[in-house]
Amino acid sequence: MLKYYIKTAKALKQLRKDTAGVVSFEYVIVAACVVAAVALAFGTGTATGIGKVLNDSIVTIGSKVKNSVG
């Protein structure tokens, strides 16, 4: 039982020193901010903005695939 606690204590000490997880979390926050900024700038609806471009592109690709298969 004592060996388990010693291994756990060593693992916790290493975890305290490890900063890679913090950096990864910061990248996630930055990516979320970029996505939010793009959504605010271009809109998210399918009637206007980037939503319309994506929707039109998906419809075009889908019809071309359907025509080439059928």
N, CA, C and O atoms as a printed pandas DataFrame, in Angstrom:
     atom_number atom_name residue_name chain_id  residue_number  x_coord  y_coord  z_coord
0              1         N          MET        A               1    0.814   -1.191    0.000
1              2        CA          MET        A               1    0.000    0.000    0.000
2              3         C          MET        A               1    0.861    1.260    0.000
3              4         O          MET        A               1    0.509    2.262   -0.623
4              5         N          LEU        A               2    1.969    1.203    0.689
5              6        CA          LEU        A               2    2.861    2.357    0.760
6              7         C          LEU        A               2    3.459    2.675   -0.609
7              8         O          LEU        A               2    3.647    3.842   -0.954
8              9         N          LYS        A               3    3.760    1.621   -1.396
9             10        CA          LYS        A               3    4.314    1.839   -2.743
10            11         C          LYS        A               3    3.323    2.607   -3.614
11            12         O          LYS        A               3    3.722    3.454   -4.414
12            13         N          TYR        A               4    2.056    2.317   -3.464
13            14        CA          TYR        A               4    1.018    3.006   -4.236
14            15         C          TYR        A               4    1.017    4.501   -3.912
15            16         O          TYR        A               4    0.948    5.334   -4.816
16            17         N          TYR        A               5    1.092    4.833   -2.640
17            18        CA          TYR        A               5    1.091    6.245   -2.236
18            19         C          TYR        A               5    2.345    6.972   -2.701
19            20         O          TYR        A               5    2.283    8.144   -3.073
20            21         N          ILE        A               6    3.471    6.290   -2.682
21            22        CA          ILE        A               6    4.722    6.893   -3.146
22            23         C          ILE        A               6    4.633    7.165   -4.645
23            24         O          ILE        A               6    5.024    8.238   -5.102
24            25         N          LYS        A               7    4.121    6.197   -5.415
25            26        CA          LYS        A               7    3.959    6.395   -6.858
26            27         C          LYS        A               7    2.974    7.521   -7.146
27            28         O          LYS        A               7    3.197    8.322   -8.053
28            29         N          THR        A               8    1.898    7.587   -6.390
29            30        CA          THR        A               8    0.901    8.630   -6.575
30            31         C          THR        A               8    1.491    9.999   -6.264
31            32         O          THR        A               8    1.244   10.962   -6.990
32            33         N          ALA        A               9    2.258   10.091   -5.202
33            34        CA          ALA        A               9    2.885   11.365   -4.833
34            35         C          ALA        A               9    3.853   11.817   -5.918
35            36         O          ALA        A               9    3.896   13.000   -6.255
36            37         N          LYS        A              10    4.635   10.882   -6.470
37            38        CA          LYS        A              10    5.573   11.230   -7.547
38            39         C          LYS        A              10    4.810   11.702   -8.788
39            40         O          LYS        A              10    5.207   12.667   -9.440
40            41         N          ALA        A              11    3.728   11.023   -9.099
41            42        CA          ALA        A              11    2.930   11.402  -10.271
42            43         C          ALA        A              11    2.326   12.790  -10.085
43            44         O          ALA        A              11    2.286   13.577  -11.031
44            45         N          LEU        A              12    1.855   13.100   -8.880
45            46        CA          LEU        A              12    1.279   14.417   -8.629
46            47         C          LEU        A              12    2.338   15.515   -8.711
47            48         O          LEU        A              12    2.052   16.615   -9.183
48            49         N          LYS        A              13    3.556   15.226   -8.255
49            50        CA          LYS        A              13    4.644   16.198   -8.356
50            51         C          LYS        A              13    4.978   16.472   -9.815
51            52         O          LYS        A              13    5.213   17.620  -10.192
52            53         N          GLN        A              14    5.000   15.423  -10.641
53            54        CA          GLN        A              14    5.271   15.601  -12.066
54            55         C          GLN        A              14    4.144   16.380  -12.741
55            56         O          GLN        A              14    4.395   17.207  -13.618
56            57         N          LEU        A              15    2.931   16.120  -12.340
57            58        CA          LEU        A              15    1.779   16.810  -12.913
58            59         C          LEU        A              15    1.823   18.298  -12.596
59            60         O          LEU        A              15    1.453   19.121  -13.433
60            61         N          ARG        A              16    2.270   18.646  -11.403
61            62        CA          ARG        A              16    2.387   20.051  -11.025
62            63         C          ARG        A              16    3.402   20.784  -11.885
63            64         O          ARG        A              16    3.222   21.962  -12.197
64            65         N          LYS        A              17    4.467   20.091  -12.269
65            66        CA          LYS        A              17    5.528   20.704  -13.066
66            67         C          LYS        A              17    5.165   20.775  -14.550
67            68         O          LYS        A              17    5.716   21.601  -15.279
68            69         N          ASP        A              18    4.246   19.921  -15.006
69            70        CA          ASP        A              18    3.896   19.849  -16.420
70            71         C          ASP        A              18    3.018   21.032  -16.809
71            72         O          ASP        A              18    1.947   21.232  -16.236
72            73         N          THR        A              19    3.471   21.811  -17.778
73            74        CA          THR        A              19    2.699   22.972  -18.227
74            75         C          THR        A              19    2.126   22.776  -19.626
75            76         O          THR        A              19    1.469   23.680  -20.143
76            77         N          ALA        A              20    2.350   21.640  -20.248
77            78        CA          ALA        A              20    1.862   21.398  -21.607
78            79         C          ALA        A              20    0.334   21.422  -21.660
79            80         O          ALA        A              20   -0.240   21.897  -22.641
80            81         N          GLY        A              21   -0.324   20.924  -20.631
81            82        CA          GLY        A              21   -1.782   20.924  -20.595
82            83         C          GLY        A              21   -2.355   22.332  -20.559
83            84         O          GLY        A              21   -3.398   22.598  -21.155
84            85         N          VAL        A              22   -1.678   23.225  -19.864
85            86        CA          VAL        A              22   -2.118   24.612  -19.772
86            87         C          VAL        A              22   -2.020   25.280  -21.141
87            88         O          VAL        A              22   -2.922   26.015  -21.544
88            89         N          VAL        A              23   -0.940   25.028  -21.843
89            90        CA          VAL        A              23   -0.751   25.610  -23.167
90            91         C          VAL        A              23   -1.827   25.100  -24.117
91            92         O          VAL        A              23   -2.381   25.878  -24.893
92            93         N          SER        A              24   -2.127   23.822  -24.071
93            94        CA          SER        A              24   -3.176   23.252  -24.924
94            95         C          SER        A              24   -4.520   23.902  -24.623
95            96         O          SER        A              24   -5.281   24.206  -25.542
96            97         N          PHE        A              25   -4.813   24.115  -23.363
97            98        CA          PHE        A              25   -6.070   24.749  -22.975
98            99         C          PHE        A              25   -6.132   26.183  -23.497
99           100         O          PHE        A              25   -7.195   26.650  -23.907
100          101         N          GLU        A              26   -5.004   26.877  -23.482
101          102        CA          GLU        A              26   -4.973   28.236  -24.019
102          103         C          GLU        A              26   -5.268   28.235  -25.515
103          104         O          GLU        A              26   -5.962   29.126  -26.006
104          105         N          TYR        A              27   -4.751   27.250  -26.244
105          106        CA          TYR        A              27   -5.045   27.146  -27.674
106          107         C          TYR        A              27   -6.530   26.913  -27.909
107          108         O          TYR        A              27   -7.092   27.458  -28.860
108          109         N          VAL        A              28   -7.168   26.127  -27.077
109          110        CA          VAL        A              28   -8.611   25.884  -27.207
110          111         C          VAL        A              28   -9.382   27.184  -26.998
111          112         O          VAL        A              28  -10.342   27.462  -27.717
112          113         N          ILE        A              29   -8.966   27.970  -26.021
113          114        CA          ILE        A              29   -9.639   29.244  -25.761
114          115         C          ILE        A              29   -9.465   30.188  -26.954
115          116         O          ILE        A              29  -10.422   30.841  -27.369
116          117         N          VAL        A              30   -8.255   30.262  -27.503
117          118        CA          VAL        A              30   -8.007   31.127  -28.657
118          119         C          VAL        A              30   -8.834   30.666  -29.854
119          120         O          VAL        A              30   -9.414   31.493  -30.558
120          121         N          ALA        A              31   -8.894   29.362  -30.090
121          122        CA          ALA        A              31   -9.681   28.842  -31.210
122          123         C          ALA        A              31  -11.161   29.169  -31.039
123          124         O          ALA        A              31  -11.830   29.528  -32.007
124          125         N          ALA        A              32  -11.670   29.050  -29.831
125          126        CA          ALA        A              32  -13.075   29.379  -29.578
126          127         C          ALA        A              32  -13.344   30.860  -29.843
127          128         O          ALA        A              32  -14.393   31.219  -30.377
128          129         N          CYS        A              33  -12.398   31.711  -29.470
129          130        CA          CYS        A              33  -12.550   33.151  -29.736
130          131         C          CYS        A              33  -12.535   33.439  -31.231
131          132         O          CYS        A              33  -13.294   34.286  -31.702
132          133         N          VAL        A              34  -11.688   32.755  -31.978
133          134        CA          VAL        A              34  -11.635   32.947  -33.430
134          135         C          VAL        A              34  -12.958   32.512  -34.068
135          136         O          VAL        A              34  -13.501   33.215  -34.921
136          137         N          VAL        A              35  -13.467   31.367  -33.657
137          138        CA          VAL        A              35  -14.745   30.880  -34.191
138          139         C          VAL        A              35  -15.861   31.866  -33.868
139          140         O          VAL        A              35  -16.698   32.156  -34.723
140          141         N          ALA        A              36  -15.880   32.379  -32.652
141          142        CA          ALA        A              36  -16.912   33.346  -32.273
142          143         C          ALA        A              36  -16.794   34.631  -33.097
143          144         O          ALA        A              36  -17.805   35.197  -33.514
144          145         N          ALA        A              37  -15.568   35.087  -33.331
145          146        CA          ALA        A              37  -15.372   36.309  -34.120
146          147         C          ALA        A              37  -15.831   36.116  -35.559
147          148         O          ALA        A              37  -16.455   37.007  -36.135
148          149         N          VAL        A              38  -15.529   34.969  -36.139
149          150        CA          VAL        A              38  -15.960   34.685  -37.514
150          151         C          VAL        A              38  -17.482   34.594  -37.572
151          152         O          VAL        A              38  -18.104   35.107  -38.503
152          153         N          ALA        A              39  -18.076   33.945  -36.582
153          154        CA          ALA        A              39  -19.536   33.828  -36.556
154          155         C          ALA        A              39  -20.190   35.199  -36.423
155          156         O          ALA        A              39  -21.216   35.458  -37.051
156          157         N          LEU        A              40  -19.607   36.073  -35.614
157          158        CA          LEU        A              40  -20.165   37.419  -35.470
158          159         C          LEU        A              40  -19.976   38.246  -36.739
159          160         O          LEU        A              40  -20.851   39.029  -37.111
160          161         N          ALA        A              41  -18.840   38.072  -37.399
161          162        CA          ALA        A              41  -18.547   38.871  -38.580
162          163         C          ALA        A              41  -19.375   38.453  -39.788
163          164         O          ALA        A              41  -19.840   39.302  -40.549
164          165         N          PHE        A              42  -19.557   37.162  -39.962
165          166        CA          PHE        A              42  -20.210   36.665  -41.170
166          167         C          PHE        A              42  -21.613   36.141  -40.944
167          168         O          PHE        A              42  -22.330   35.889  -41.913
168          169         N          GLY        A              43  -22.024   35.969  -39.718
169          170        CA          GLY        A              43  -23.344   35.425  -39.421
170          171         C          GLY        A              43  -23.331   33.911  -39.450
171          172         O          GLY        A              43  -22.432   33.296  -40.024
172          173         N          THR        A              44  -24.320   33.324  -38.837
173          174        CA          THR        A              44  -24.386   31.864  -38.762
174          175         C          THR        A              44  -25.608   31.293  -39.455
175          176         O          THR        A              44  -25.726   30.074  -39.579
176          177         N          GLY        A              45  -26.510   32.133  -39.906
177          178        CA          GLY        A              45  -27.716   31.649  -40.571
178          179         C          GLY        A              45  -27.431   31.183  -41.985
179          180         O          GLY        A              45  -26.385   31.498  -42.551
180          181         N          THR        A              46  -28.354   30.439  -42.548
181          182        CA          THR        A              46  -28.178   29.948  -43.916
182          183         C          THR        A              46  -28.726   30.931  -44.942
183          184         O          THR        A              46  -28.644   30.673  -46.143
184          185         N          ALA        A              47  -29.281   32.048  -44.494
185          186        CA          ALA        A              47  -29.827   33.037  -45.426
186          187         C          ALA        A              47  -28.752   34.018  -45.894
187          188         O          ALA        A              47  -28.814   34.514  -47.019
188          189         N          THR        A              48  -27.779   34.296  -45.048
189          190        CA          THR        A              48  -26.730   35.258  -45.406
190          191         C          THR        A              48  -25.388   34.787  -44.871
191          192         O          THR        A              48  -25.306   33.844  -44.084
192          193         N          GLY        A              49  -24.360   35.452  -45.307
193          194        CA          GLY        A              49  -23.030   35.240  -44.752
194          195         C          GLY        A              49  -22.427   33.890  -45.089
195          196         O          GLY        A              49  -22.742   33.271  -46.105
196          197         N          ILE        A              50  -21.556   33.464  -44.205
197          198        CA          ILE        A              50  -20.809   32.231  -44.433
198          199         C          ILE        A              50  -21.723   31.009  -44.409
199          200         O          ILE        A              50  -21.439   30.003  -45.059
200          201         N          GLY        A              51  -22.815   31.097  -43.663
201          202        CA          GLY        A              51  -23.763   29.993  -43.635
202          203         C          GLY        A              51  -24.365   29.727  -44.994
203          204         O          GLY        A              51  -24.548   28.574  -45.384
204          205         N          LYS        A              52  -24.675   30.795  -45.721
205          206        CA          LYS        A              52  -25.245   30.653  -47.063
206          207         C          LYS        A              52  -24.216   30.041  -48.007
207          208         O          LYS        A              52  -24.548   29.155  -48.795
208          209         N          VAL        A              53  -22.985   30.500  -47.935
209          210        CA          VAL        A              53  -21.935   29.962  -48.804
210          211         C          VAL        A              53  -21.736   28.476  -48.534
211          212         O          VAL        A              53  -21.643   27.682  -49.470
212          213         N          LEU        A              54  -21.671   28.099  -47.273
213          214        CA          LEU        A              54  -21.497   26.681  -46.937
214          215         C          LEU        A              54  -22.693   25.851  -47.383
215          216         O          LEU        A              54  -22.522   24.762  -47.932
216          217         N          ASN        A              55  -23.890   26.353  -47.154
217          218        CA          ASN        A              55  -25.094   25.619  -47.557
218          219         C          ASN        A              55  -25.149   25.448  -49.067
219          220         O          ASN        A              55  -25.435   24.355  -49.557
220          221         N          ASP        A              56  -24.878   26.522  -49.813
221          222        CA          ASP        A              56  -24.888   26.431  -51.274
222          223         C          ASP        A              56  -23.825   25.457  -51.781
223          224         O          ASP        A              56  -24.061   24.707  -52.728
224          225         N          SER        A              57  -22.660   25.475  -51.147
225          226        CA          SER        A              57  -21.582   24.562  -51.553
226          227         C          SER        A              57  -21.960   23.109  -51.310
227          228         O          SER        A              57  -21.707   22.248  -52.153
228          229         N          ILE        A              58  -22.559   22.838  -50.168
229          230        CA          ILE        A              58  -22.964   21.469  -49.852
230          231         C          ILE        A              58  -24.038   20.988  -50.822
231          232         O          ILE        A              58  -24.004   19.841  -51.265
232          233         N          VAL        A              59  -24.989   21.854  -51.152
233          234        CA          VAL        A              59  -26.045   21.487  -52.099
234          235         C          VAL        A              59  -25.438   21.213  -53.474
235          236         O          VAL        A              59  -25.814   20.243  -54.133
236          237         N          THR        A              60  -24.503   22.058  -53.911
237          238        CA          THR        A              60  -23.860   21.874  -55.221
238          239         C          THR        A              60  -23.083   20.572  -55.272
239          240         O          THR        A              60  -23.192   19.819  -56.240
240          241         N          ILE        A              61  -22.305   20.303  -54.245
241          242        CA          ILE        A              61  -21.516   19.057  -54.205
242          243         C          ILE        A              61  -22.445   17.854  -54.184
243          244         O          ILE        A              61  -22.205   16.864  -54.876
244          245         N          GLY        A              62  -23.516   17.941  -53.382
245          246        CA          GLY        A              62  -24.463   16.831  -53.311
246          247         C          GLY        A              62  -25.133   16.548  -54.637
247          248         O          GLY        A              62  -25.308   15.386  -55.004
248          249         N          SER        A              63  -25.510   17.581  -55.359
249          250        CA          SER        A              63  -26.168   17.359  -56.655
250          251         C          SER        A              63  -25.187   16.817  -57.681
251          252         O          SER        A              63  -25.567   15.994  -58.514
252          253         N          LYS        A              64  -23.930   17.259  -57.644
253          254        CA          LYS        A              64  -22.932   16.739  -58.579
254          255         C          LYS        A              64  -22.612   15.274  -58.305
255          256         O          LYS        A              64  -22.423   14.489  -59.235
256          257         N          VAL        A              65  -22.553   14.909  -57.030
257          258        CA          VAL        A              65  -22.324   13.504  -56.681
258          259         C          VAL        A              65  -23.514   12.661  -57.129
259          260         O          VAL        A              65  -23.334   11.572  -57.675
260          261         N          LYS        A              66  -24.722   13.157  -56.901
261          262        CA          LYS        A              66  -25.932   12.429  -57.288
262          263         C          LYS        A              66  -25.981   12.241  -58.800
263          264         O          LYS        A              66  -26.321   11.155  -59.270
264          265         N          ASN        A              67  -25.649   13.272  -59.569
265          266        CA          ASN        A              67  -25.672   13.184  -61.025
266          267         C          ASN        A              67  -24.589   12.240  -61.560
267          268         O          ASN        A              67  -24.805   11.555  -62.560
268          269         N          SER        A              68  -23.426   12.200  -60.900
269          270        CA          SER        A              68  -22.349   11.318  -61.397
270          271         C          SER        A              68  -22.608    9.857  -61.059
271          272         O          SER        A              68  -22.152    8.971  -61.782
272          273         N          VAL        A              69  -23.329    9.586  -59.978
273          274        CA          VAL        A              69  -23.632    8.210  -59.588
274          275         C          VAL        A              69  -24.848    7.695  -60.351
275          276         O          VAL        A              69  -24.866    6.545  -60.790
276          277         N          GLY        A              70  -25.842    8.526  -60.506
277          278        CA          GLY        A              70  -27.116    8.103  -61.093
278          279         C          GLY        A              70  -27.127    8.234  -62.517
279          280         O          GLY        A              70  -28.129    7.918  -63.158
